[in-house]
Amino acid sequence: MKSVKWLAALPVIAFFSGGWLTGHMPTFVLGMPFLMVWNVAWLVLTSLIMVAIARSEGDLDAAPHAGDAR
């Protein structure tokens, strides 16, 4: 299975790019400051990314099967 742990870097990059984007985007989006909308959106996206990473790894805490050679 492909490693999706690199996705964990996206929220960090998004956090640091939000301030730069503030200078290039409209002041208000949906009646809220752009940076607030950006941070709230990435709060939700970070949770979804972490769920995707956890599901891709499977159940790592499960007891090994009797046939596993460890």
ZIZI-V860854 format. One record per residue. N is the residue number from 1. PSI is psi in whole degrees, -180 to 180 (NA if undefined). BURIAL is 1 if it has 9 or more other ideal C-beta (glycine too) atoms within 8 Angstrom, else 0. D_FIRST is the distance of its C-alpha to the first C-alpha in whole Angstrom. Layout:
n=(N	N)
psi=(PSI	PSI)
burial=(BURIAL	BURIAL)
d_first=(D_FIRST	D_FIRST)
This chain:
n=(1	2	3	4	5	6	7	8	9	10	11	12	13	14	15	16	17	18	19	20	21	22	23	24	25	26	27	28	29	30	31	32	33	34	35	36	37	38	39	40	41	42	43	44	45	46	47	48	49	50	51	52	53	54	55	56	57	58	59	60	61	62	63	64	65	66	67	68	69	70)
psi=(142	146	129	13	-20	-19	-23	-18	-22	-47	-34	-46	-42	-39	-44	-21	-13	-41	-39	-41	-26	-34	-16	-4	167	153	-43	141	123	32	3	154	144	-43	-34	-44	-43	-47	-40	-41	-43	-23	-46	-45	-35	-41	-43	-37	-43	-35	-42	-41	-44	-41	-32	-27	-17	-164	93	-20	-1	149	142	149	159	-30	-6	135	105	NA)
burial=(0	0	0	0	0	0	1	1	0	1	1	0	0	1	1	0	0	1	0	0	1	1	0	0	0	0	0	0	1	0	0	0	0	1	1	0	1	1	1	0	0	1	0	0	1	1	0	0	1	1	0	1	1	0	0	1	0	0	0	0	0	0	0	0	0	0	0	0	0	0)
d_first=(0	4	6	9	12	14	15	17	19	20	23	24	25	26	28	30	30	32	35	35	35	38	40	39	38	41	43	42	39	40	43	41	40	37	36	36	34	32	31	31	28	26	27	25	22	22	21	19	17	17	16	13	12	13	11	8	9	10	14	14	18	18	20	19	20	23	21	19	21	21)
